[in-house]
Amino acid sequence: MEKINSLKQKLKSGKQVIGTWSSLSSPSVINVLGATDLDFVVIDLEHGASSYETTENMVRAAEASGISPIVRVGTDDSQMILRALETGPHSVMVPHVDSKEKAERISRCCKYFPEGNRGLSPYTRIHNYTHVDIHESLQTENQETMVGILVEGQEGLNNLEEIVKVKGIDLIYLGLFDICQSVGLPGQLNHPKVLGEVKRCCNLIQSNGIAAGSMSTSIDYINMLGEIGYTFIAYLNDAAAIKFHFDEILNRINL
């Protein structure tokens, strides 16, 4: 497996990256995505059906095809985060973060001592299945692991100014539909008031040295997020992309 987290390096340098989510439990789908120029794929353990064994094979498929894997866990449970990281990705995303305290706990459980309290077994993929040179391996993992959190609810948005101060958080991913609700405009992604809040959140996150991320369901929205300053942009997911493509084709042909 790769020791350098190229995705984290790109974001730290301010480069914009684009990727997608994967809810289909298939290493083959990951290989297909890796055949494109997408920068990353988020393997979704919250809404997808993958086991840890399948996830590990999906991470391997991503590494083999040159796309950066991120595992989105189902909850902020420390054991779930640990097991996801043990499958081999350098990047993890944790959902439903609504407080500074929760963000701090997540940061600590993603990093080894002295930066955190992540559990250690040297006999895993990330340490090449050996205790030899484990000190160097621990330092590398602490340096290369990218910790992402999803701020999705009203409480999280209310506490965003505190959350962005947490040390060790590399990416904050915002739920657009939650932002709409926070300003009293459910589902109105293009309303000026919503876009103003989208921009405010991005500026707040980026000014604290953290990459700002969000999602899009259209090319126009991708471009808009990029113009505002978001550097981590996800488009649809694998299942939606397949459905969208064939729906469009079927609507354009006459049989």
C-alpha positions in Angstrom: 0.0 0.0 0.0 1.1 3.6 -0.6 2.7 5.3 2.4 2.1 8.9 1.2 -1.4 10.3 1.2 -1.4 12.2 -2.1 -5.0 13.4 -1.5 -4.0 15.1 1.8 -1.0 16.7 0.2 -3.2 18.1 -2.6 -5.7 19.6 -0.2 -2.9 21.0 2.1 -1.5 22.8 -0.9 -4.9 24.3 -1.8 -5.6 22.2 -4.9 -9.2 21.4 -5.7 -10.1 17.7 -5.9 -13.2 16.1 -7.3 -14.5 12.6 -6.6 -17.5 10.6 -5.8 -19.1 8.3 -3.3 -19.5 4.5 -3.5 -22.5 2.7 -2.0 -22.1 -0.3 -4.2 -20.2 -3.0 -2.4 -17.9 -3.8 -5.3 -14.1 -3.6 -5.8 -14.8 -3.8 -9.6 -16.8 -0.6 -9.5 -13.8 1.0 -7.6 -11.5 -0.2 -10.4 -13.8 1.5 -13.0 -13.8 4.7 -11.1 -10.1 4.5 -10.9 -9.9 4.3 -14.6 -11.2 7.9 -14.8 -9.4 11.1 -13.6 -11.3 11.3 -10.4 -9.1 12.2 -7.4 -11.0 10.2 -4.7 -13.8 7.8 -3.9 -15.6 7.7 -0.5 -16.5 4.1 0.4 -19.7 4.6 2.3 -20.2 2.3 5.3 -23.1 4.3 6.7 -25.5 3.8 3.8 -23.7 1.1 1.8 -23.8 -2.7 2.6 -20.1 -3.4 2.6 -18.4 -5.5 5.3 -15.0 -4.7 6.6 -13.6 -7.5 4.4 -15.2 -6.1 1.3 -14.1 -2.6 2.3 -10.5 -3.8 2.5 -10.7 -5.2 -1.0 -12.3 -2.0 -2.2 -9.4 0.0 -0.7 -7.0 -2.4 -2.5 -8.8 -1.8 -5.8 -8.5 2.0 -5.3 -4.8 1.7 -4.6 -4.3 -0.5 -7.6 -6.0 1.9 -10.0 -4.7 5.2 -8.7 -7.7 6.7 -7.0 -7.5 7.8 -3.3 -9.8 5.8 -1.0 -11.6 7.3 1.9 -13.8 5.3 4.2 -16.9 7.0 5.6 -17.8 5.1 8.8 -21.4 4.7 10.0 -21.0 6.4 13.4 -18.4 8.1 15.5 -17.8 4.9 17.5 -14.0 4.7 18.2 -13.9 0.9 17.4 -15.7 1.4 14.1 -13.2 4.2 13.1 -10.3 1.9 14.2 -11.5 -1.0 12.1 -12.1 1.2 9.1 -8.5 2.6 9.3 -7.2 -0.9 9.7 -8.5 -1.8 6.2 -5.7 0.4 4.9 -6.9 3.8 3.7 -5.0 6.9 4.8 -8.3 8.9 5.0 -11.5 8.5 7.0 -14.7 10.5 7.2 -16.9 10.5 10.3 -20.6 11.6 10.1 -22.9 13.6 12.3 -20.3 15.8 14.1 -22.2 18.6 16.0 -19.8 19.8 18.7 -16.2 20.7 19.4 -15.9 17.9 21.9 -17.0 15.2 19.4 -14.5 16.5 16.8 -11.7 16.4 19.4 -12.5 12.8 20.3 -12.6 11.8 16.7 -9.3 13.4 16.0 -7.7 11.6 19.0 -9.0 8.2 18.0 -7.6 8.5 14.5 -4.0 9.2 15.7 -1.5 7.1 17.6 0.2 8.3 20.8 1.3 10.9 21.5 -1.1 12.7 19.2 -4.0 10.5 20.1 -5.2 7.2 21.6 -5.7 5.0 18.5 -5.4 1.3 19.2 -2.3 -0.5 17.9 -1.7 -3.8 16.3 1.4 -3.9 14.1 0.2 -6.9 12.2 -2.1 -5.1 9.8 -1.9 -3.7 6.3 -1.0 -0.3 7.4 2.2 -1.5 9.2 3.0 -4.2 6.5 2.0 -6.9 9.0 5.1 -6.5 11.2 6.4 -4.9 14.3 9.8 -4.2 12.7 10.4 -0.5 12.4 7.0 0.1 14.1 8.1 3.5 15.5 8.7 4.9 12.1 5.5 3.4 10.8 3.5 5.1 13.6 5.1 8.4 12.8 4.2 8.0 9.2 0.6 7.1 9.9 0.1 10.1 12.2 1.5 12.3 9.5 -0.4 10.9 6.5 -3.8 10.0 8.0 -6.4 12.5 6.9 -9.2 13.1 9.3 -12.5 14.3 7.8 -15.7 15.0 9.6 -19.2 15.7 8.3 -21.1 18.6 9.8 -24.7 17.8 8.7 -27.2 19.1 11.3 -28.4 22.4 12.6 -26.5 22.0 15.9 -23.3 21.3 14.0 -23.7 24.4 11.9 -24.4 26.4 15.0 -21.2 25.1 16.6 -19.1 25.4 13.4 -17.0 28.3 14.7 -15.8 26.1 17.6 -15.4 22.9 15.5 -13.0 24.6 13.1 -10.6 25.3 16.0 -10.1 21.6 16.7 -6.5 20.4 16.1 -6.0 17.4 13.8 -9.1 17.9 11.6 -8.1 18.1 8.0 -11.4 18.2 6.2 -14.9 19.4 7.1 -17.6 18.3 4.7 -20.9 20.2 4.8 -24.3 18.8 4.1 -25.9 21.2 1.7 -29.5 20.2 2.5 -28.8 20.9 6.2 -27.5 24.4 5.3 -30.8 25.0 3.4 -32.7 24.0 6.5 -30.5 26.1 8.8 -31.6 29.3 6.9 -35.3 28.2 6.7 -35.2 27.3 3.0 -35.4 23.5 2.7 -34.2 22.1 -0.6 -33.5 25.5 -2.2 -29.9 24.9 -3.0 -29.6 27.9 -5.3 -31.4 30.5 -3.2 -29.1 33.6 -2.6 -29.5 33.2 1.2 -28.4 29.6 1.0 -25.4 30.4 -1.2 -24.4 33.2 1.2 -24.3 30.6 4.0 -22.5 28.1 1.9 -19.8 30.8 1.2 -19.7 31.9 4.9 -19.1 28.3 6.0 -16.4 27.8 3.4 -14.5 30.9 4.4 -14.7 30.0 8.1 -13.4 26.5 7.5 -10.6 27.5 5.1 -9.4 30.4 7.3 -8.6 27.9 10.0 -6.4 25.8 7.7 -9.0 23.1 7.1 -10.2 21.9 3.6 -13.8 22.7 2.9 -15.9 20.0 1.2 -19.4 19.4 0.0 -21.4 17.6 -2.7 -23.1 18.4 -6.0 -25.8 16.9 -8.1 -24.9 18.9 -11.3 -22.0 20.3 -13.2 -23.1 23.8 -12.7 -23.1 23.3 -8.9 -19.6 21.8 -9.1 -18.4 24.9 -10.8 -20.2 27.1 -8.3 -18.7 25.4 -5.3 -15.2 25.6 -6.9 -15.7 29.3 -7.5 -16.7 29.9 -3.9 -13.5 28.1 -2.8 -14.5 24.6 -1.9 -11.5 22.3 -2.5 -13.1 18.9 -1.9 -16.1 18.4 -4.1 -18.0 15.1 -4.5 -20.4 14.4 -7.4 -23.3 12.0 -6.9 -22.3 8.4 -6.0 -21.7 5.3 -8.1 -25.3 4.0 -7.9 -26.8 7.4 -8.8 -24.4 7.9 -11.6 -25.4 4.6 -13.3 -29.1 5.4 -12.9 -28.7 9.0 -14.1 -26.8 7.8 -17.2 -29.3 5.2 -18.3 -32.3 7.4 -17.5 -30.9 10.1 -19.7 -30.2 7.6 -22.5 -33.6 6.1 -22.3 -35.3 9.5 -22.3 -33.5 10.4 -25.6 -34.2 7.4 -27.7 -37.3 6.4 -29.6 -38.3 2.7 -29.5 
